[in-house]
Amino acid sequence: MSHIFKQHLEKFISVSDEEFEAILGYFKTIRVSKKELLQEEGKICRHHYFVLTGCLRKFLINEKGVEVTTEFALETWWLSDNRAFEFQTEALFSIQAVENSEILTIDFQSQEKLYRDFPVMERYFRHVYQRAFAAYQMRINYLYTMSKEDYFFHFYDSYPAFVQRVPQYLLASFLGLTPEYLSELRRKKRS
């Protein structure tokens, strides 16, 4: 599975096979089961997760006690409570496996050492964070400029495999819809 991570790195930086093996030593590979919690809201955020296979989600629980999914991570995507990870503070979000998943994980101290030992990795993470921030900006734009229906159709057309893969109630939570309204929109899309 490490080849997936190497291919991803090489989209942004160049590393030799020897360097890659050394870089990989800063990470741990874990397997998690569907619905397993990796990070719990209120606990110190100690890890950053890279999905090799499977799917993760980040969520919060609102004032009504309802889970609100704010982000997903599929293969080759990173996920963490970034603020809590960077400042080593209590997480505002929980992270859970949506599917059985295989993940690379790195803790804060190991990531800082990785940056010192392999400065090219800081460049890699800069690219990752820039892309993630750009995606976040687009999501905010869609949330505030599109109707719920248009946002669903845009998302459905942009990520059809993702829409089929993620459970409907989680997708509804992410899009700010009720599961019933999402079902109605899916029927409309098919007709």
mmCIF file of the C-alpha atoms, coordinates in Angstrom:
data_MODEL
# 
_entry.id   MODEL 
# 
loop_
_atom_site.group_PDB 
_atom_site.id 
_atom_site.type_symbol 
_atom_site.label_atom_id 
_atom_site.label_alt_id 
_atom_site.label_comp_id 
_atom_site.label_asym_id 
_atom_site.label_entity_id 
_atom_site.label_seq_id 
_atom_site.pdbx_PDB_ins_code 
_atom_site.Cartn_x 
_atom_site.Cartn_y 
_atom_site.Cartn_z 
_atom_site.occupancy 
_atom_site.B_iso_or_equiv 
_atom_site.pdbx_formal_charge 
_atom_site.auth_seq_id 
_atom_site.auth_comp_id 
_atom_site.auth_asym_id 
_atom_site.auth_atom_id 
_atom_site.pdbx_PDB_model_num 
ATOM 1   C CA . MET A 1 1   ? 0.000   0.000  0.000   1.00 0.00 ? 1   MET A CA 1 
ATOM 2   C CA . SER A 1 2   ? 2.924   2.365  0.483   1.00 0.00 ? 2   SER A CA 1 
ATOM 3   C CA . HIS A 1 3   ? 3.103   2.789  -3.308  1.00 0.00 ? 3   HIS A CA 1 
ATOM 4   C CA . ILE A 1 4   ? -0.164  4.766  -3.084  1.00 0.00 ? 4   ILE A CA 1 
ATOM 5   C CA . PHE A 1 5   ? 1.504   7.275  -0.765  1.00 0.00 ? 5   PHE A CA 1 
ATOM 6   C CA . LYS A 1 6   ? 4.641   7.439  -2.935  1.00 0.00 ? 6   LYS A CA 1 
ATOM 7   C CA . GLN A 1 7   ? 2.582   8.133  -6.066  1.00 0.00 ? 7   GLN A CA 1 
ATOM 8   C CA . HIS A 1 8   ? 0.732   10.865 -4.195  1.00 0.00 ? 8   HIS A CA 1 
ATOM 9   C CA . LEU A 1 9   ? 3.956   12.470 -2.957  1.00 0.00 ? 9   LEU A CA 1 
ATOM 10  C CA . GLU A 1 10  ? 5.358   12.486 -6.478  1.00 0.00 ? 10  GLU A CA 1 
ATOM 11  C CA . LYS A 1 11  ? 2.487   14.664 -7.680  1.00 0.00 ? 11  LYS A CA 1 
ATOM 12  C CA . PHE A 1 12  ? 4.043   17.455 -5.607  1.00 0.00 ? 12  PHE A CA 1 
ATOM 13  C CA . ILE A 1 13  ? 7.697   16.636 -4.865  1.00 0.00 ? 13  ILE A CA 1 
ATOM 14  C CA . SER A 1 14  ? 10.518  14.380 -6.042  1.00 0.00 ? 14  SER A CA 1 
ATOM 15  C CA . VAL A 1 15  ? 11.961  11.807 -3.676  1.00 0.00 ? 15  VAL A CA 1 
ATOM 16  C CA . SER A 1 16  ? 14.243  8.856  -4.340  1.00 0.00 ? 16  SER A CA 1 
ATOM 17  C CA . ASP A 1 17  ? 13.212  5.348  -3.326  1.00 0.00 ? 17  ASP A CA 1 
ATOM 18  C CA . GLU A 1 18  ? 15.705  5.537  -0.476  1.00 0.00 ? 18  GLU A CA 1 
ATOM 19  C CA . GLU A 1 19  ? 14.324  8.880  0.725   1.00 0.00 ? 19  GLU A CA 1 
ATOM 20  C CA . PHE A 1 20  ? 10.787  7.564  0.478   1.00 0.00 ? 20  PHE A CA 1 
ATOM 21  C CA . GLU A 1 21  ? 11.583  4.549  2.649   1.00 0.00 ? 21  GLU A CA 1 
ATOM 22  C CA . ALA A 1 22  ? 13.100  6.873  5.257   1.00 0.00 ? 22  ALA A CA 1 
ATOM 23  C CA . ILE A 1 23  ? 10.069  9.220  5.075   1.00 0.00 ? 23  ILE A CA 1 
ATOM 24  C CA . LEU A 1 24  ? 7.706   6.271  5.443   1.00 0.00 ? 24  LEU A CA 1 
ATOM 25  C CA . GLY A 1 25  ? 9.440   5.449  8.735   1.00 0.00 ? 25  GLY A CA 1 
ATOM 26  C CA . TYR A 1 26  ? 7.810   8.528  10.320  1.00 0.00 ? 26  TYR A CA 1 
ATOM 27  C CA . PHE A 1 27  ? 4.346   7.083  9.712   1.00 0.00 ? 27  PHE A CA 1 
ATOM 28  C CA . LYS A 1 28  ? 2.402   4.150  11.109  1.00 0.00 ? 28  LYS A CA 1 
ATOM 29  C CA . THR A 1 29  ? -0.056  2.108  9.073   1.00 0.00 ? 29  THR A CA 1 
ATOM 30  C CA . ILE A 1 30  ? -3.299  1.244  10.831  1.00 0.00 ? 30  ILE A CA 1 
ATOM 31  C CA . ARG A 1 31  ? -6.475  -0.563 9.881   1.00 0.00 ? 31  ARG A CA 1 
ATOM 32  C CA . VAL A 1 32  ? -9.779  0.691  11.213  1.00 0.00 ? 32  VAL A CA 1 
ATOM 33  C CA . SER A 1 33  ? -13.233 -0.810 11.046  1.00 0.00 ? 33  SER A CA 1 
ATOM 34  C CA . LYS A 1 34  ? -16.351 0.867  9.735   1.00 0.00 ? 34  LYS A CA 1 
ATOM 35  C CA . LYS A 1 35  ? -17.740 3.315  12.352  1.00 0.00 ? 35  LYS A CA 1 
ATOM 36  C CA . GLU A 1 36  ? -14.540 3.192  14.438  1.00 0.00 ? 36  GLU A CA 1 
ATOM 37  C CA . LEU A 1 37  ? -13.599 6.553  15.979  1.00 0.00 ? 37  LEU A CA 1 
ATOM 38  C CA . LEU A 1 38  ? -10.078 7.795  15.306  1.00 0.00 ? 38  LEU A CA 1 
ATOM 39  C CA . GLN A 1 39  ? -10.503 11.177 16.987  1.00 0.00 ? 39  GLN A CA 1 
ATOM 40  C CA . GLU A 1 40  ? -13.032 12.198 19.586  1.00 0.00 ? 40  GLU A CA 1 
ATOM 41  C CA . GLU A 1 41  ? -14.264 15.741 20.068  1.00 0.00 ? 41  GLU A CA 1 
ATOM 42  C CA . GLY A 1 42  ? -12.812 17.190 23.278  1.00 0.00 ? 42  GLY A CA 1 
ATOM 43  C CA . LYS A 1 43  ? -9.682  14.984 23.231  1.00 0.00 ? 43  LYS A CA 1 
ATOM 44  C CA . ILE A 1 44  ? -6.244  16.286 22.263  1.00 0.00 ? 44  ILE A CA 1 
ATOM 45  C CA . CYS A 1 45  ? -5.743  15.880 18.504  1.00 0.00 ? 45  CYS A CA 1 
ATOM 46  C CA . ARG A 1 46  ? -2.508  13.933 18.178  1.00 0.00 ? 46  ARG A CA 1 
ATOM 47  C CA . HIS A 1 47  ? -2.655  12.576 14.610  1.00 0.00 ? 47  HIS A CA 1 
ATOM 48  C CA . HIS A 1 48  ? -2.962  13.498 10.974  1.00 0.00 ? 48  HIS A CA 1 
ATOM 49  C CA . TYR A 1 49  ? -4.489  10.760 8.754   1.00 0.00 ? 49  TYR A CA 1 
ATOM 50  C CA . PHE A 1 50  ? -3.783  9.823  5.125   1.00 0.00 ? 50  PHE A CA 1 
ATOM 51  C CA . VAL A 1 51  ? -6.285  7.416  3.578   1.00 0.00 ? 51  VAL A CA 1 
ATOM 52  C CA . LEU A 1 52  ? -4.724  4.529  1.656   1.00 0.00 ? 52  LEU A CA 1 
ATOM 53  C CA . THR A 1 53  ? -8.018  2.668  1.214   1.00 0.00 ? 53  THR A CA 1 
ATOM 54  C CA . GLY A 1 54  ? -11.489 3.400  2.505   1.00 0.00 ? 54  GLY A CA 1 
ATOM 55  C CA . CYS A 1 55  ? -13.234 6.554  3.635   1.00 0.00 ? 55  CYS A CA 1 
ATOM 56  C CA . LEU A 1 56  ? -13.195 8.753  6.745   1.00 0.00 ? 56  LEU A CA 1 
ATOM 57  C CA . ARG A 1 57  ? -15.440 11.570 7.841   1.00 0.00 ? 57  ARG A CA 1 
ATOM 58  C CA . LYS A 1 58  ? -15.018 14.538 10.162  1.00 0.00 ? 58  LYS A CA 1 
ATOM 59  C CA . PHE A 1 59  ? -18.061 15.662 12.110  1.00 0.00 ? 59  PHE A CA 1 
ATOM 60  C CA . LEU A 1 60  ? -19.310 17.744 14.990  1.00 0.00 ? 60  LEU A CA 1 
ATOM 61  C CA . ILE A 1 61  ? -22.356 17.498 17.175  1.00 0.00 ? 61  ILE A CA 1 
ATOM 62  C CA . ASN A 1 62  ? -24.495 20.644 17.040  1.00 0.00 ? 62  ASN A CA 1 
ATOM 63  C CA . GLU A 1 63  ? -26.481 22.242 19.872  1.00 0.00 ? 63  GLU A CA 1 
ATOM 64  C CA . LYS A 1 64  ? -29.446 19.984 19.084  1.00 0.00 ? 64  LYS A CA 1 
ATOM 65  C CA . GLY A 1 65  ? -27.299 16.863 19.502  1.00 0.00 ? 65  GLY A CA 1 
ATOM 66  C CA . VAL A 1 66  ? -27.301 16.146 15.759  1.00 0.00 ? 66  VAL A CA 1 
ATOM 67  C CA . GLU A 1 67  ? -24.139 14.926 14.017  1.00 0.00 ? 67  GLU A CA 1 
ATOM 68  C CA . VAL A 1 68  ? -23.084 17.252 11.195  1.00 0.00 ? 68  VAL A CA 1 
ATOM 69  C CA . THR A 1 69  ? -20.524 15.870 8.752   1.00 0.00 ? 69  THR A CA 1 
ATOM 70  C CA . THR A 1 70  ? -18.156 18.634 7.660   1.00 0.00 ? 70  THR A CA 1 
ATOM 71  C CA . GLU A 1 71  ? -15.632 16.742 5.580   1.00 0.00 ? 71  GLU A CA 1 
ATOM 72  C CA . PHE A 1 72  ? -14.869 13.386 3.978   1.00 0.00 ? 72  PHE A CA 1 
ATOM 73  C CA . ALA A 1 73  ? -11.546 11.814 3.027   1.00 0.00 ? 73  ALA A CA 1 
ATOM 74  C CA . LEU A 1 74  ? -11.255 9.140  0.365   1.00 0.00 ? 74  LEU A CA 1 
ATOM 75  C CA . GLU A 1 75  ? -8.114  7.484  -0.946  1.00 0.00 ? 75  GLU A CA 1 
ATOM 76  C CA . THR A 1 76  ? -5.093  9.838  -1.068  1.00 0.00 ? 76  THR A CA 1 
ATOM 77  C CA . TRP A 1 77  ? -6.826  12.524 1.010   1.00 0.00 ? 77  TRP A CA 1 
ATOM 78  C CA . TRP A 1 78  ? -5.656  13.807 4.375   1.00 0.00 ? 78  TRP A CA 1 
ATOM 79  C CA . LEU A 1 79  ? -7.922  14.399 7.359   1.00 0.00 ? 79  LEU A CA 1 
ATOM 80  C CA . SER A 1 80  ? -7.461  15.885 10.808  1.00 0.00 ? 80  SER A CA 1 
ATOM 81  C CA . ASP A 1 81  ? -8.856  18.575 13.044  1.00 0.00 ? 81  ASP A CA 1 
ATOM 82  C CA . ASN A 1 82  ? -6.181  20.864 11.631  1.00 0.00 ? 82  ASN A CA 1 
ATOM 83  C CA . ARG A 1 83  ? -6.402  23.622 14.211  1.00 0.00 ? 83  ARG A CA 1 
ATOM 84  C CA . ALA A 1 84  ? -6.313  21.193 17.119  1.00 0.00 ? 84  ALA A CA 1 
ATOM 85  C CA . PHE A 1 85  ? -3.474  19.200 15.513  1.00 0.00 ? 85  PHE A CA 1 
ATOM 86  C CA . GLU A 1 86  ? -1.325  22.262 14.830  1.00 0.00 ? 86  GLU A CA 1 
ATOM 87  C CA . PHE A 1 87  ? -1.783  23.658 18.355  1.00 0.00 ? 87  PHE A CA 1 
ATOM 88  C CA . GLN A 1 88  ? -2.023  20.249 20.086  1.00 0.00 ? 88  GLN A CA 1 
ATOM 89  C CA . THR A 1 89  ? -5.303  21.217 21.731  1.00 0.00 ? 89  THR A CA 1 
ATOM 90  C CA . GLU A 1 90  ? -8.699  19.632 22.242  1.00 0.00 ? 90  GLU A CA 1 
ATOM 91  C CA . ALA A 1 91  ? -10.458 18.750 19.014  1.00 0.00 ? 91  ALA A CA 1 
ATOM 92  C CA . LEU A 1 92  ? -13.695 20.452 18.038  1.00 0.00 ? 92  LEU A CA 1 
ATOM 93  C CA . PHE A 1 93  ? -14.429 17.591 15.638  1.00 0.00 ? 93  PHE A CA 1 
ATOM 94  C CA . SER A 1 94  ? -14.547 13.813 15.742  1.00 0.00 ? 94  SER A CA 1 
ATOM 95  C CA . ILE A 1 95  ? -13.151 11.591 12.978  1.00 0.00 ? 95  ILE A CA 1 
ATOM 96  C CA . GLN A 1 96  ? -14.731 8.255  12.131  1.00 0.00 ? 96  GLN A CA 1 
ATOM 97  C CA . ALA A 1 97  ? -14.239 5.522  9.523   1.00 0.00 ? 97  ALA A CA 1 
ATOM 98  C CA . VAL A 1 98  ? -17.136 5.389  7.061   1.00 0.00 ? 98  VAL A CA 1 
ATOM 99  C CA . GLU A 1 99  ? -15.763 2.135  5.614   1.00 0.00 ? 99  GLU A CA 1 
ATOM 100 C CA . ASN A 1 100 ? -13.165 -0.373 6.707   1.00 0.00 ? 100 ASN A CA 1 
ATOM 101 C CA . SER A 1 101 ? -10.025 1.627  5.975   1.00 0.00 ? 101 SER A CA 1 
ATOM 102 C CA . GLU A 1 102 ? -6.256  1.422  5.861   1.00 0.00 ? 102 GLU A CA 1 
ATOM 103 C CA . ILE A 1 103 ? -4.598  4.634  6.936   1.00 0.00 ? 103 ILE A CA 1 
ATOM 104 C CA . LEU A 1 104 ? -1.171  6.167  7.339   1.00 0.00 ? 104 LEU A CA 1 
ATOM 105 C CA . THR A 1 105 ? -0.990  8.188  10.519  1.00 0.00 ? 105 THR A CA 1 
ATOM 106 C CA . ILE A 1 106 ? 1.612   10.606 11.791  1.00 0.00 ? 106 ILE A CA 1 
ATOM 107 C CA . ASP A 1 107 ? 1.718   12.257 15.191  1.00 0.00 ? 107 ASP A CA 1 
ATOM 108 C CA . PHE A 1 108 ? 2.661   15.895 15.752  1.00 0.00 ? 108 PHE A CA 1 
ATOM 109 C CA . GLN A 1 109 ? 6.186   15.261 17.067  1.00 0.00 ? 109 GLN A CA 1 
ATOM 110 C CA . SER A 1 110 ? 6.984   12.876 14.211  1.00 0.00 ? 110 SER A CA 1 
ATOM 111 C CA . GLN A 1 111 ? 5.687   15.371 11.650  1.00 0.00 ? 111 GLN A CA 1 
ATOM 112 C CA . GLU A 1 112 ? 7.860   18.156 13.116  1.00 0.00 ? 112 GLU A CA 1 
ATOM 113 C CA . LYS A 1 113 ? 10.901  15.840 13.004  1.00 0.00 ? 113 LYS A CA 1 
ATOM 114 C CA . LEU A 1 114 ? 9.988   14.846 9.441   1.00 0.00 ? 114 LEU A CA 1 
ATOM 115 C CA . TYR A 1 115 ? 10.051  18.535 8.442   1.00 0.00 ? 115 TYR A CA 1 
ATOM 116 C CA . ARG A 1 116 ? 13.508  19.000 9.995   1.00 0.00 ? 116 ARG A CA 1 
ATOM 117 C CA . ASP A 1 117 ? 14.952  15.834 8.461   1.00 0.00 ? 117 ASP A CA 1 
ATOM 118 C CA . PHE A 1 118 ? 13.263  16.185 5.054   1.00 0.00 ? 118 PHE A CA 1 
ATOM 119 C CA . PRO A 1 119 ? 12.520  19.866 4.319   1.00 0.00 ? 119 PRO A CA 1 
ATOM 120 C CA . VAL A 1 120 ? 10.931  18.834 1.010   1.00 0.00 ? 120 VAL A CA 1 
ATOM 121 C CA . MET A 1 121 ? 8.051   17.432 3.075   1.00 0.00 ? 121 MET A CA 1 
ATOM 122 C CA . GLU A 1 122 ? 7.190   20.945 4.276   1.00 0.00 ? 122 GLU A CA 1 
ATOM 123 C CA . ARG A 1 123 ? 6.776   21.852 0.623   1.00 0.00 ? 123 ARG A CA 1 
ATOM 124 C CA . TYR A 1 124 ? 4.592   18.786 0.105   1.00 0.00 ? 124 TYR A CA 1 
ATOM 125 C CA . PHE A 1 125 ? 2.329   19.686 3.024   1.00 0.00 ? 125 PHE A CA 1 
ATOM 126 C CA . ARG A 1 126 ? 2.140   23.304 1.847   1.00 0.00 ? 126 ARG A CA 1 
ATOM 127 C CA . HIS A 1 127 ? 0.722   22.049 -1.450  1.00 0.00 ? 127 HIS A CA 1 
ATOM 128 C CA . VAL A 1 128 ? -1.708  19.745 0.362   1.00 0.00 ? 128 VAL A CA 1 
ATOM 129 C CA . TYR A 1 129 ? -2.934  22.527 2.652   1.00 0.00 ? 129 TYR A CA 1 
ATOM 130 C CA . GLN A 1 130 ? -3.259  24.994 -0.229  1.00 0.00 ? 130 GLN A CA 1 
ATOM 131 C CA . ARG A 1 131 ? -5.422  22.560 -2.182  1.00 0.00 ? 131 ARG A CA 1 
ATOM 132 C CA . ALA A 1 132 ? -7.504  21.741 0.885   1.00 0.00 ? 132 ALA A CA 1 
ATOM 133 C CA . PHE A 1 133 ? -8.042  25.429 1.612   1.00 0.00 ? 133 PHE A CA 1 
ATOM 134 C CA . ALA A 1 134 ? -9.041  26.090 -2.009  1.00 0.00 ? 134 ALA A CA 1 
ATOM 135 C CA . ALA A 1 135 ? -11.566 23.222 -1.828  1.00 0.00 ? 135 ALA A CA 1 
ATOM 136 C CA . TYR A 1 136 ? -12.902 24.628 1.446   1.00 0.00 ? 136 TYR A CA 1 
ATOM 137 C CA . GLN A 1 137 ? -13.348 28.049 -0.177  1.00 0.00 ? 137 GLN A CA 1 
ATOM 138 C CA . MET A 1 138 ? -15.268 26.516 -3.065  1.00 0.00 ? 138 MET A CA 1 
ATOM 139 C CA . ARG A 1 139 ? -17.532 24.650 -0.641  1.00 0.00 ? 139 ARG A CA 1 
ATOM 140 C CA . ILE A 1 140 ? -18.277 27.874 1.246   1.00 0.00 ? 140 ILE A CA 1 
ATOM 141 C CA . ASN A 1 141 ? -19.012 29.570 -2.073  1.00 0.00 ? 141 ASN A CA 1 
ATOM 142 C CA . TYR A 1 142 ? -21.454 26.808 -3.063  1.00 0.00 ? 142 TYR A CA 1 
ATOM 143 C CA . LEU A 1 143 ? -23.154 26.858 0.351   1.00 0.00 ? 143 LEU A CA 1 
ATOM 144 C CA . TYR A 1 144 ? -23.813 30.592 0.137   1.00 0.00 ? 144 TYR A CA 1 
ATOM 145 C CA . THR A 1 145 ? -24.507 31.039 -3.564  1.00 0.00 ? 145 THR A CA 1 
ATOM 146 C CA . MET A 1 146 ? -26.452 27.934 -4.577  1.00 0.00 ? 146 MET A CA 1 
ATOM 147 C CA . SER A 1 147 ? -29.833 26.660 -3.554  1.00 0.00 ? 147 SER A CA 1 
ATOM 148 C CA . LYS A 1 148 ? -29.754 23.356 -1.663  1.00 0.00 ? 148 LYS A CA 1 
ATOM 149 C CA . GLU A 1 149 ? -31.095 21.651 -4.769  1.00 0.00 ? 149 GLU A CA 1 
ATOM 150 C CA . ASP A 1 150 ? -28.487 23.180 -7.088  1.00 0.00 ? 150 ASP A CA 1 
ATOM 151 C CA . TYR A 1 151 ? -25.717 22.343 -4.601  1.00 0.00 ? 151 TYR A CA 1 
ATOM 152 C CA . PHE A 1 152 ? -26.842 18.706 -4.524  1.00 0.00 ? 152 PHE A CA 1 
ATOM 153 C CA . PHE A 1 153 ? -26.975 18.457 -8.339  1.00 0.00 ? 153 PHE A CA 1 
ATOM 154 C CA . HIS A 1 154 ? -23.566 20.110 -8.659  1.00 0.00 ? 154 HIS A CA 1 
ATOM 155 C CA . PHE A 1 155 ? -22.078 17.729 -6.083  1.00 0.00 ? 155 PHE A CA 1 
ATOM 156 C CA . TYR A 1 156 ? -23.796 14.721 -7.664  1.00 0.00 ? 156 TYR A CA 1 
ATOM 157 C CA . ASP A 1 157 ? -22.481 15.611 -11.138 1.00 0.00 ? 157 ASP A CA 1 
ATOM 158 C CA . SER A 1 158 ? -18.974 16.410 -9.860  1.00 0.00 ? 158 SER A CA 1 
ATOM 159 C CA . TYR A 1 159 ? -18.552 13.313 -7.654  1.00 0.00 ? 159 TYR A CA 1 
ATOM 160 C CA . PRO A 1 160 ? -20.958 10.588 -8.872  1.00 0.00 ? 160 PRO A CA 1 
ATOM 161 C CA . ALA A 1 161 ? -18.893 7.670  -7.518  1.00 0.00 ? 161 ALA A CA 1 
ATOM 162 C CA . PHE A 1 162 ? -18.611 9.391  -4.157  1.00 0.00 ? 162 PHE A CA 1 
ATOM 163 C CA . VAL A 1 163 ? -22.376 9.969  -3.992  1.00 0.00 ? 163 VAL A CA 1 
ATOM 164 C CA . GLN A 1 164 ? -22.952 6.251  -4.600  1.00 0.00 ? 164 GLN A CA 1 
ATOM 165 C CA . ARG A 1 165 ? -20.313 5.202  -2.063  1.00 0.00 ? 165 ARG A CA 1 
ATOM 166 C CA . VAL A 1 166 ? -21.220 7.269  1.011   1.00 0.00 ? 166 VAL A CA 1 
ATOM 167 C CA . PRO A 1 167 ? -24.338 6.388  3.037   1.00 0.00 ? 167 PRO A CA 1 
ATOM 168 C CA . GLN A 1 168 ? -27.246 8.690  2.220   1.00 0.00 ? 168 GLN A CA 1 
ATOM 169 C CA . TYR A 1 169 ? -27.683 10.004 5.789   1.00 0.00 ? 169 TYR A CA 1 
ATOM 170 C CA . LEU A 1 170 ? -24.011 11.078 5.912   1.00 0.00 ? 170 LEU A CA 1 
ATOM 171 C CA . LEU A 1 171 ? -24.201 12.715 2.497   1.00 0.00 ? 171 LEU A CA 1 
ATOM 172 C CA . ALA A 1 172 ? -27.354 14.564 3.589   1.00 0.00 ? 172 ALA A CA 1 
ATOM 173 C CA . SER A 1 173 ? -25.563 15.760 6.733   1.00 0.00 ? 173 SER A CA 1 
ATOM 174 C CA . PHE A 1 174 ? -22.603 17.002 4.665   1.00 0.00 ? 174 PHE A CA 1 
ATOM 175 C CA . LEU A 1 175 ? -24.837 18.848 2.191   1.00 0.00 ? 175 LEU A CA 1 
ATOM 176 C CA . GLY A 1 176 ? -27.053 20.358 4.886   1.00 0.00 ? 176 GLY A CA 1 
ATOM 177 C CA . LEU A 1 177 ? -30.127 18.396 3.789   1.00 0.00 ? 177 LEU A CA 1 
ATOM 178 C CA . THR A 1 178 ? -32.508 16.056 5.525   1.00 0.00 ? 178 THR A CA 1 
ATOM 179 C CA . PRO A 1 179 ? -32.211 12.418 4.377   1.00 0.00 ? 179 PRO A CA 1 
ATOM 180 C CA . GLU A 1 180 ? -35.806 12.635 3.104   1.00 0.00 ? 180 GLU A CA 1 
ATOM 181 C CA . TYR A 1 181 ? -35.083 15.679 0.949   1.00 0.00 ? 181 TYR A CA 1 
ATOM 182 C CA . LEU A 1 182 ? -31.923 14.024 -0.360  1.00 0.00 ? 182 LEU A CA 1 
ATOM 183 C CA . SER A 1 183 ? -34.002 10.987 -1.398  1.00 0.00 ? 183 SER A CA 1 
ATOM 184 C CA . GLU A 1 184 ? -36.415 13.292 -3.195  1.00 0.00 ? 184 GLU A CA 1 
ATOM 185 C CA . LEU A 1 185 ? -33.542 15.007 -5.035  1.00 0.00 ? 185 LEU A CA 1 
ATOM 186 C CA . ARG A 1 186 ? -31.988 11.661 -6.006  1.00 0.00 ? 186 ARG A CA 1 
ATOM 187 C CA . ARG A 1 187 ? -35.331 10.537 -7.481  1.00 0.00 ? 187 ARG A CA 1 
ATOM 188 C CA . LYS A 1 188 ? -35.567 13.831 -9.390  1.00 0.00 ? 188 LYS A CA 1 
ATOM 189 C CA . LYS A 1 189 ? -32.009 13.360 -10.687 1.00 0.00 ? 189 LYS A CA 1 
ATOM 190 C CA . ARG A 1 190 ? -32.792 9.856  -12.003 1.00 0.00 ? 190 ARG A CA 1 
ATOM 191 C CA . SER A 1 191 ? -35.933 10.952 -13.848 1.00 0.00 ? 191 SER A CA 1 
# 
